[in-house]
Amino acid sequence: MSHQYINSKKHLRIDSNNDGIVDDSDKLGNKPADEYMTTDTNQDISGVKTFEAIKLNTTTGEVCEEGIISWNPDDGTAVIGMPGGDVCLNIGQEQFLPRPTNKSGVKITNGTPVYISGAAGANPWVDIADASDQDNNRKTLAIATEDIDNNQKGYCTTFGLVRGVDTDGIGEGDEIFVAVGGGFTNIKPTLPNGVVRVGHCLRQSSEEGVILVSIDVKSTKDILTDSGDLTIKTASGYTKVLEQSVWDDLRITPGTFSFAGVTDPTLRDWQPGGSGATFKTYCFSQNDEVFFTCQMPHTYKEGTNIHPHVHWTPRQYGVAENGETVAWKFDYTWANVSETFPPSVTADMSDTCSGTNDYHEISNTLEIDGTGKKISSMLMCRLYRDTTGDTYSTTASESPALLEFDIHFQIDTEGSRQEYIK
């Protein structure tokens, strides 16, 4: 085997006879060691030799050529020039895949996240990772550290620096993720795409960008599809919080209404389509009113607006009056625990018939400001059909039937950390 050393007189210490002294008695082959120690030429030393130490020049900078070991003063480590001459391995600071073959069908460019797509013998194959393909995206384990033509071998970094990539517009220190369609992005993908962090941007540049590779697979597919229990542990006093809140219904059914108004709704028979089973529904003539209370659940995302609305149907013993308006009105007062109820507010939820007989109508959704409102806050409510603006039939037998009153609200936890504290 042959070793090549640069400027060897300064950096080669040879003690071939193991006497603790490097002098002319030490030989390389049949020659004194000093004959090999020139200051400005490259020397080939053939055969197996034993050296006490090899000192690299720490001032001239690395030489990124195949088969050459040199010093990288910026990173403070020795580097080895890899086959092809485009890649140098920083010893102790980088890790590469066993040199894989590109089987993607296209050129894989420097900086592209890849996954293992197969193998031939001990030679791995790689393809381009894509956040929209969760099955393969969660296999991401490296970033190409050079351009790799299709069906050719190239180096891919599993940990360390990848240089010379386009990081324009990405903040230094930003997390880098596999992007939808391949490549990388500093914008975390959202469902149904997978989330795989591949590292951090260390230098922002359109041509000389640098990424610190550190793969962290956070694919949601396992959680979504695998069987068995999912246990989530938090520290004492904490709970699971949804980053993206979702909606739920606070339902008030007619059976929970208080009937003590000026006039009460009438419980009437309803036979959808004029045949089949007969149902009982509360029908509202003009001025009919009901009362109810509701408490905001412990799942409520505090401080967010709520959206009351009415589910109803226009047909009762007659022809539905398409285009006619039912003036649903809603009075409410809303207070937190240990606070005073404010004066009531009247909200208009008037709705125009848009369907035919037996149509399921939903009134215009009302939005109520929830600023400052907490879990366990209470709403005192009055729901009624007003005469002002109401053009629907005044005949009692044709009055609209209320199906349910609902309040849409946002939730961000499965409950509260304490009984009255979110």
C-alpha positions in Angstrom: 0.0 0.0 0.0 1.2 3.5 -0.8 0.9 6.6 1.4 1.5 10.2 0.1 2.6 13.0 2.5 3.0 16.7 1.8 5.8 18.8 3.3 6.9 15.7 5.2 10.1 17.0 6.7 8.1 19.3 9.0 5.4 16.8 9.8 6.8 13.3 9.7 8.4 11.7 12.8 10.0 8.3 12.1 11.5 6.0 14.7 12.0 2.8 12.8 14.4 1.2 15.3 12.3 2.2 18.3 15.2 3.8 20.2 13.2 6.9 21.1 15.3 9.1 18.8 14.6 10.1 15.2 18.0 10.3 13.5 20.0 8.9 10.5 19.9 5.4 12.1 16.2 5.3 11.4 15.5 3.8 8.0 12.7 3.8 5.5 13.4 0.9 3.3 17.2 0.9 2.8 17.6 4.7 3.1 18.0 7.0 6.1 14.8 8.7 7.1 16.3 12.1 6.4 16.5 11.4 2.7 12.8 11.3 2.6 12.3 14.5 4.6 12.3 17.1 2.0 10.4 20.4 2.6 8.6 21.1 -0.6 8.0 17.8 -2.5 5.5 15.0 -2.2 7.0 11.7 -1.2 5.8 8.2 -1.9 6.6 5.8 0.9 5.8 2.2 -0.2 5.3 -0.8 2.1 4.1 -1.0 5.7 5.7 1.5 7.9 5.3 2.4 11.6 5.2 6.1 12.6 5.2 7.6 16.0 2.9 10.3 14.8 1.9 12.2 11.7 1.5 16.0 12.1 -0.7 17.8 9.5 0.0 21.4 8.5 -2.7 23.3 10.4 -2.1 26.7 8.6 -2.5 26.0 4.9 -6.1 24.7 4.9 -7.7 21.5 3.7 -6.9 19.8 0.4 -10.1 18.2 -0.9 -8.6 15.7 -3.3 -9.3 12.0 -3.4 -7.1 10.0 -1.1 -5.5 13.0 0.7 -5.7 13.6 4.4 -5.4 17.3 5.4 -6.3 19.7 8.1 -9.5 21.8 8.2 -8.6 24.8 10.4 -12.2 26.2 10.3 -13.8 23.0 11.7 -10.7 22.0 13.7 -10.4 18.4 12.4 -8.7 16.3 9.8 -10.5 15.7 6.5 -10.3 12.9 4.0 -10.8 13.5 0.3 -13.4 11.0 -0.9 -13.7 9.4 -4.4 -14.7 11.8 -7.0 -12.9 14.7 -5.5 -16.1 16.7 -4.6 -16.6 15.5 -1.1 -14.4 15.7 2.0 -15.2 13.8 5.2 -14.6 15.8 8.4 -13.3 13.1 10.8 -15.4 12.9 14.0 -17.8 15.6 12.9 -19.7 13.9 10.0 -21.2 10.6 9.2 -22.0 9.3 5.7 -24.2 6.5 4.4 -22.3 3.6 2.9 -22.0 5.1 -0.6 -25.5 4.5 -2.1 -26.7 4.3 -5.7 -29.3 6.8 -6.9 -32.3 4.8 -8.1 -34.8 7.7 -8.2 -34.8 8.0 -12.0 -33.6 11.6 -12.0 -30.5 13.4 -10.7 -30.4 13.9 -7.0 -29.0 17.3 -6.3 -26.8 18.4 -3.4 -28.9 19.2 -0.4 -31.8 16.8 -1.2 -33.2 14.6 1.6 -33.2 10.9 0.6 -34.5 7.6 2.0 -33.4 4.0 1.4 -35.5 2.6 -1.4 -33.8 -0.8 -1.8 -30.5 -2.5 -2.1 -28.4 -4.8 -4.2 -26.1 -6.9 -2.1 -24.6 -4.6 0.4 -25.1 -1.5 -1.8 -28.0 0.7 -0.7 -30.3 2.5 -3.1 -31.7 6.0 -2.4 -34.7 7.9 -3.7 -36.0 11.5 -3.0 -38.0 11.9 0.2 -41.4 13.7 -0.2 -43.5 14.9 2.7 -46.7 14.0 0.9 -45.6 10.3 0.7 -45.7 9.4 4.4 -44.8 5.7 3.9 -41.4 6.7 2.4 -41.0 10.1 4.0 -40.7 8.6 7.4 -37.7 6.5 6.1 -35.7 9.7 5.5 -32.2 9.2 6.9 -29.8 11.4 5.0 -29.2 14.5 2.8 -27.2 14.2 -0.5 -23.9 16.1 -0.1 -23.2 16.2 -3.8 -25.0 15.9 -7.1 -25.7 12.2 -7.9 -26.7 11.2 -11.4 -29.3 8.5 -11.8 -27.8 5.0 -11.4 -24.6 6.5 -10.1 -23.1 6.4 -6.6 -22.7 9.4 -4.4 -22.3 10.5 -0.8 -25.2 11.3 1.6 -24.8 12.8 5.0 -26.6 11.3 8.0 -25.1 13.8 10.4 -22.9 16.8 9.9 -22.6 19.7 7.5 -23.9 19.9 3.9 -22.5 22.9 2.1 -23.1 24.7 -1.2 -26.9 24.5 -1.1 -29.5 27.2 -1.8 -30.9 28.4 1.6 -31.9 31.8 0.3 -34.8 33.2 2.3 -34.3 30.7 5.2 -33.3 32.2 8.5 -30.0 31.0 10.1 -31.0 28.7 12.9 -34.3 27.8 11.3 -35.4 24.1 11.4 -35.3 22.4 8.0 -38.0 19.9 7.0 -38.6 17.5 4.1 -40.8 19.5 1.7 -43.9 18.5 -0.2 -42.7 17.3 -3.6 -39.1 16.7 -2.4 -36.3 19.0 -1.3 -36.3 20.9 2.0 -38.2 23.8 3.5 -38.2 25.8 6.8 -42.1 25.7 6.9 -43.3 22.7 8.9 -45.6 20.5 6.8 -49.2 20.0 8.0 -51.5 17.0 7.8 -52.0 14.9 5.9 -48.3 15.4 5.0 -45.6 13.9 7.3 -43.2 15.9 9.4 -39.5 15.0 9.2 -37.0 17.5 10.5 -33.7 17.0 8.7 -31.6 19.6 10.4 -31.0 23.4 10.8 -29.9 26.2 8.5 -26.5 27.5 9.5 -25.8 29.8 6.6 -28.3 31.7 4.5 -27.1 31.9 0.9 -28.4 31.2 -2.6 -25.2 29.4 -3.5 -23.1 28.8 -0.4 -25.8 27.8 2.1 -24.9 25.4 4.9 -27.3 22.8 6.6 -26.4 21.0 9.8 -28.0 17.5 9.2 -29.7 15.9 12.2 -32.6 13.7 11.1 -35.7 13.6 13.4 -38.6 11.6 12.0 -41.9 12.8 13.4 -44.3 11.1 11.0 -47.9 11.1 12.2 -48.8 7.9 10.3 -47.9 5.5 13.1 -50.2 7.4 15.5 -53.0 7.6 12.9 -53.0 3.9 11.9 -51.3 1.6 14.4 -53.4 -0.4 16.8 -53.1 -0.4 20.5 -53.3 2.3 23.2 -51.6 5.7 22.8 -50.3 6.9 26.1 -49.4 10.6 26.5 -47.5 11.6 29.6 -47.1 15.2 30.8 -45.6 16.7 33.9 -47.8 17.4 36.9 -50.1 20.3 36.3 -50.0 20.1 32.5 -52.2 18.5 29.9 -52.3 17.9 26.1 -52.9 21.1 24.1 -53.9 21.2 20.5 -51.7 23.5 18.4 -54.7 23.8 16.0 -57.9 24.2 17.9 -61.0 22.3 16.6 -64.8 22.9 16.8 -67.5 21.3 18.9 -71.2 21.8 19.7 -72.7 22.8 22.9 -76.2 21.4 22.4 -79.4 22.6 24.0 -82.3 20.3 23.1 -86.0 21.3 23.4 -86.4 18.9 26.3 -84.2 21.2 28.5 -86.1 24.4 27.8 -88.0 26.2 30.5 -91.6 27.2 29.5 -92.6 30.2 31.5 -92.9 33.0 28.9 -95.8 35.1 27.7 -96.7 32.3 25.3 -95.1 28.9 25.0 -94.3 26.8 21.9 -96.8 24.1 21.1 -95.8 20.4 20.9 -97.2 19.2 17.6 -97.1 16.1 15.4 -94.7 16.1 12.5 -94.8 13.5 9.7 -92.0 14.2 7.2 -93.1 13.5 3.7 -96.7 12.9 4.8 -96.1 9.3 5.6 -94.2 7.0 8.0 -93.6 7.7 11.7 -94.9 10.8 13.4 -92.5 12.9 15.5 -93.1 15.5 18.2 -91.6 18.9 17.7 -92.0 22.3 19.4 -93.6 24.8 17.0 -93.0 28.5 17.5 -95.8 31.0 16.8 -94.9 34.7 16.8 -93.9 35.8 20.4 -93.4 32.3 21.7 -90.4 32.1 23.9 -88.3 29.6 25.9 -85.5 30.0 28.5 -82.3 27.9 29.2 -78.9 28.2 30.7 -75.6 26.6 29.5 -72.1 26.4 31.0 -68.9 26.6 28.8 -67.2 23.2 29.0 -63.7 22.6 30.4 -62.5 21.9 26.8 -63.4 25.4 25.7 -60.5 27.4 24.3 -60.7 30.4 26.6 -61.1 33.8 25.1 -62.4 32.6 21.7 -65.7 33.7 20.1 -68.8 31.4 20.2 -71.4 30.9 17.4 -75.0 30.2 18.5 -77.5 29.1 15.8 -80.9 27.4 15.4 -81.7 24.1 13.7 -85.3 24.2 12.5 -87.8 23.0 9.9 -90.5 25.1 8.2 -93.2 22.6 7.5 -96.1 22.0 9.9 -99.5 20.9 8.6 -99.3 23.1 5.5 -97.2 24.3 2.6 -93.7 25.6 3.5 -93.4 29.3 2.7 -90.2 29.5 0.7 -88.6 32.9 0.8 -90.4 33.9 3.9 -88.4 35.0 7.0 -88.6 33.6 10.6 -87.4 36.3 13.0 -85.5 34.2 15.5 -84.2 36.3 18.3 -81.7 35.5 21.1 -81.2 37.4 24.4 -78.2 36.5 26.5 -76.0 37.5 29.4 -72.6 35.8 29.9 -70.4 35.9 33.1 -67.3 34.1 34.4 -67.3 32.4 37.8 -67.0 35.1 40.6 -68.0 37.9 38.2 -71.2 39.9 37.8 -73.6 39.2 35.0 -73.8 42.2 32.6 -77.0 43.6 31.1 -78.5 41.3 28.5 -77.8 41.7 24.8 -80.3 40.9 22.0 -79.0 39.1 18.9 -80.8 38.7 15.6 -80.7 35.2 14.1 -83.5 35.8 11.5 -83.5 33.2 8.8 -85.2 32.9 5.4 -86.8 29.6 4.2 -84.5 28.3 1.5 -85.9 24.8 1.1 -89.0 22.8 0.5 -91.3 21.0 2.9 -89.5 19.2 5.7 -86.2 21.0 4.9 -83.5 21.1 7.6 -82.8 24.8 8.0 -79.9 26.4 10.0 -80.3 30.0 11.0 -77.6 32.6 10.3 -74.7 31.9 12.6 -74.3 34.5 15.2 -70.8 35.4 16.5 -70.5 36.4 20.1 -67.2 38.0 21.4 -65.6 35.6 23.9 -62.7 37.9 25.0 -61.9 37.2 28.6 -64.3 34.3 29.0 -63.2 31.2 30.9 -64.2 27.6 31.4 -67.4 27.2 33.6 -68.6 30.6 32.5 -72.4 30.7 32.3 -74.9 32.0 29.7 -78.4 32.8 30.7 -80.5 32.7 27.5 -83.9 33.5 26.0 -84.9 32.3 22.6 -88.0 33.5 20.9 -89.8 34.3 17.6 -90.3 38.1 17.2 -92.9 39.9 15.2 -90.5 42.5 13.8 -89.3 41.5 10.4 -91.1 38.1 10.6 -93.0 37.3 7.3 -93.7 33.7 8.0 -97.3 32.4 8.4 -99.0 33.4 11.6 -101.2 30.4 11.5 -100.4 28.3 14.6 -100.7 25.0 12.7 -98.1 26.1 10.1 -95.6 27.6 12.6 -91.9 26.5 12.2 -90.6 23.7 14.4 -87.4 24.1 16.4 -85.2 21.0 16.2 -82.3 22.2 18.4 -80.3 25.2 19.6 -76.5 24.9 19.3 -73.4 26.9 20.2 -70.3 26.1 18.2 -67.2 26.7 20.2 -63.4 26.0 19.9 -61.6 23.4 22.0 -57.9 23.1 22.5 -57.6 20.5 25.4 -59.3 17.4 26.6 -60.2 19.1 29.8 -58.7 21.6 32.3 -55.6 21.2 34.5 -57.6 22.1 37.6 -61.4 22.3 38.4 -61.8 25.9 37.5 -58.4 26.7 35.9 -57.6 25.9 32.3 
